């Protein structure tokens, strides 16, 4: 079991950068190197700003829930996903930017949040976590 997980992670750590470089090279060939670099850096800067704004909004909702005496579980899930989105958005590459944008906006974040909630619930009930894709 552990070898399968390690193998999957190794493949992902090799495959994702290769895909990112392939997309960057192809876009660079089509629109030019300078425009590609501007697009990558612009997406990183814009992503960092958007992630900060969304993170502050979620932090405000967490504080409201705590003042009301309720557990901010949904906002904590949102905060975790926005943090991951921010990391993806400042990582150079178009595929990571798309994934980061999907996590940043609430309508596209909702299905991922449902999956995360289900995994946490499974872990709480069984003390084991099985992720199958």
Buried (B, 14 or more C-beta within 10 A) or exposed (E): EEEEEEEEEEEEEEEBEEBBEEBBEEBBEEEEEEEBEEBBEEBBEEBEEBBEEBBEBBBEBBEEBEEEEEEBEBBEBBBBBBBBBBBBBBBBBBBBBBBBBBBBEBEEBEEBBEEBEEEEEBEEEEEEEEEEE
